[in-house]
Amino acid sequence: MTNQDLIDALRAADAVQFGEFELSHGGTSEYYVDKYLFETDPDCLESIAEAFAERLDADDKLGGVALGGVPLAAATSVAAGVPYVIARKQRKEYGTGNLIEGRLEAGEEVVVVEDIVTTGTSLVEAVEALREAGATVERALVVVDREEGGRETVEDAGVEMDSLVTASELLESQ
């Protein structure tokens, strides 16, 4: 699958919007990539899952960052035939009280999947939670790198980040 195929899938899902948008970290942007539109569109989600699956080994385990990384991890898990766990943003107050959901053995290598990386903070927090639970995390797969410092933050945490599409590629093709 080419970058242009993925860009076309994101556009077909109407996930790329232009205007003035406030971002979760407080900044503003002239464009917005709506993860909920691309993650709930079956064709786009399938394209993303296939592209992620191409980048995995048969013995990899996935870690989905709640909320946006969960459908990506689930779809990729099915496409690649590999298991996944979910990294919560905060420990739940009931039931098991887990921060990591699913089966995770100490020392297992986990490849984290995430939707969009801007500052990289959410991804690094998930990596830290997985590491605290005993996982080894050295790689992350993301759909869109907004190229706003997130890659550097993630790499400073000792994680190699592979994005399917960068903001430059996405905006260049509009």
URCOR-V681215 format. One line per field, one symbol per residue. phi: phi as a letter, one per 30 degrees, with the letter a starting at -180 (. if undefined). burial: + if it has 16 or more other ideal C-beta (glycine too) atoms within 10 Angstrom, else -. A space follows every 10 residues. Layout:
BEGIN
phi: ???
burial: ???
END
This chain:
BEGIN
phi: .ceddddddd dddhdcbblb bdcedjdcbd bbcddddddc cddddddddd ddedcccdcd bcbcddcddd ddddddeddc ibdbbccddb ddcbhdidcc cjdbceiddb cdcbdbccci ddddddeddd dddjdcbbbb cbdbcdhbjd eddddddibd cccdbceedd ddcd
burial: -----++-++ --+-++---- --------+- -++++-+++- +--++-++++ +++--+---+ ++++++-+++ +++++++-++ -+-+++++-- --------++ ++-+---+-+ ++++++++++ -+++-++-++ --+-+-+-++ ++++++++-+ +-++--+-+- +-+++++-++ ----
END
